[in-house]
Amino acid sequence: MSEYRRFGHTIKEHVITVPWDYDSPEDSAETFELYAREIIPPGGEDKPALLYNQGGPGFPAPRPLGLSGLLAKGLERYRWILMDQRGTGRSHRIDGLSPEADRSVERLRLLRQDNIVRDAERLREHLGLEKWSLFGQSFGGFCITSYLSLAPQSVERAFLTGGLPTLDKGVDDLYRTTFAKLKYRHDLFTTQFPWVQGRIEEIINHLDNSAEILPTGERLSSRRFRTIGLELGRGSGFDSLAYLLEEPFRTVDGEKRLRSDFLSQVGSRVSFQSGPLYAAIHESIYGGVGKLGATNWAAQRIRAEFPEFAEAGTYLTGEHIFPWQFEEDPALRPFRESAQALAQHEWGEKDAMYDVAALGAAEPVAAAAIYLDDIFVPFEDSMATAAAYRDLRPMVSNRYQHNGVHVDGAGILGELFRLADDH
């Protein structure tokens, strides 16, 4: 363990060895080093611990450049534990440069929320804590729901933002809901910016008939361009996309071309270079829910039910992952075969990550920010899951989109603290 001072706080780094597969015999299990950063406020060595469960999946814990907003609010009561989830950051990052064994389906299927919880339990024991509290944004809330299913006795309180997963809806039905909500957001976007739909269609037609090359060297297809719709689920997404789309073309030697700055910005939006695991394991986090076996590229199949989002459609798509992205994105090509195998993996009852009975009996008080217009984690499903908790106090809001905690983290966490205190 190393220790240093930063931002007037004590930073401790923890590294422990944990198994990849907790079902393997202990004497033969493959292992990796799990990393966590602890932030202790001045005089706060004895404050209780709050584990940060990162959204994603496939991304590491935050790397603070200062202590403000959400982190500062948490430090009023807790010391933060920022754990890099398995396969991310300093917890054995997996990407295109990793050995083939790390990119295998056998390894990818072990990166879901249930094993993240088991890693966290090993870390809690290493820290000598009988209990700790949990914070989770988005996928981090999925991890919390799994935590309270598997080890509720280790949890004091739980705070979730945009992260209450469906407990009984298979991924096909879930994506029917998210595509419907994405359609609403796209229509609202084009209502507020009436010129945008024509511009999107102009760009689609251009990309279908002209070769435009991204800074990373590959041709940009119209279907990949449409994945910039992820922004529609973020608080400033409408304005961000409108600025991007307002003047994308220029004329070069009499030929209509996309501007280089436009291609650069689109390239950064559609590339998974910073987090390829997000795409590689995304649908697997729903495996075993709703008694559905293989996810079988659910987003690709369900989009065909919505003409606006189908292959010939002209609506922007959201966080959904499609098999052709593993052909077109250089960062995903090394995962092509394993992602295909993971999509065909048959998830069974033993793979279930949530236990409704355990949630209903779990003693920890929970508080959750639930967003009415969330296109990532649907409101109706979140409320149904909230009702399954023994004691979850909801903060329901239409003020924020899915990334509300990045807009007003201190305000939201403060309200969740107040709700949890009121008992």
Disulfide bonds with the S-S distance in Angstrom:
none
